[in-house]
């Protein structure tokens, strides 16, 4: 039986997208034992995951490098056949290079890629050459699987489904208004304007981390919509995904909740402010919509990732998006 380790210790959205590798590996190598290494805090994504044997956890905030050495020792003891590194950072390159695996696979942009047995070119998407992240990731395993990338998928448990069932009794939408980056976050006043114009028979559930609760509460109050419930901090990752699954629509930024929707094949409207879908992180659901400024802006995109503030101090890429654009994608 082959032993395979997938490494993705980046942020939660990146980990969700990497689950496409797990789907493809299990499909092509059903007898393989598959483990995954994630940063502490993301391990709950894989609670009761049907294809994962062990979740290895790297605590990056507490004794980061001492823990790293312990991880390498543990990984070497397992004697993996394949280690697949989705990241391009030095620390995970060290883990891969010193894993003791027969086959070590990673991207050429990893500083330690010269020590890997298989080095894969990492192609960054731009406006003229669009490659989705799941396609980039799939290049790591294409040589021993097939040419079709696996789609990301999450597996909420029956208990997760039961937890959120109380909010599924009427038609509803989910709104995840927060982002780590200012220029990726649709402004609170514009979210509130959307909520204020929704049909009166539609429930609204606001999703986010505990730290997003005040933002969601502010949006709720400004909107004046009595049907809004602030669930920020009340649901774990898989419960949030379970609630998104049956929503009439899920409104999200270019952030992790968009990938939750993709992983549940849930309807999604992704609002893009400073970034663009062509970078390769767009929604993958069958029912998906891109909401972005309708006119061309010479300053957009202003970078591959979000920024702490608009470089030109006007944030037109967000402020020029009309509420009607968001309303128009709601099922009638």
Buried (B, 14 or more C-beta within 10 A) or exposed (E): EBBBBBBBBBBBBBBBBBBBBBBBBBEEBEEBBBBBBBBEBBBEBBBEBEBBEBBBBBBBEEEEEEBBEEBBEEBBEBEBBBBBBBBBBEBBBBBBBBBBBEBBBBBEBBEBBEBBBBBBEBBEBBEEEBBBBBBBBBBBBBEBBEEEBBBBBBBBBEEBBEBBEEBBEEEBBBBBBBBBBBBBBBBBEBBBBBBBEBEEEBBBBBBBBEEBBEBBBBBBEBBEBEBBBBBBBBBBBBBBBBBBBBBBBBBBBBBBBBBBBBBBBBBBBBBBBBBBBBBBBBBBBEBBBBBBBEEEBEEBBBEEBBBEEBEEEEBBBBBBBEBEBBBEBBEE
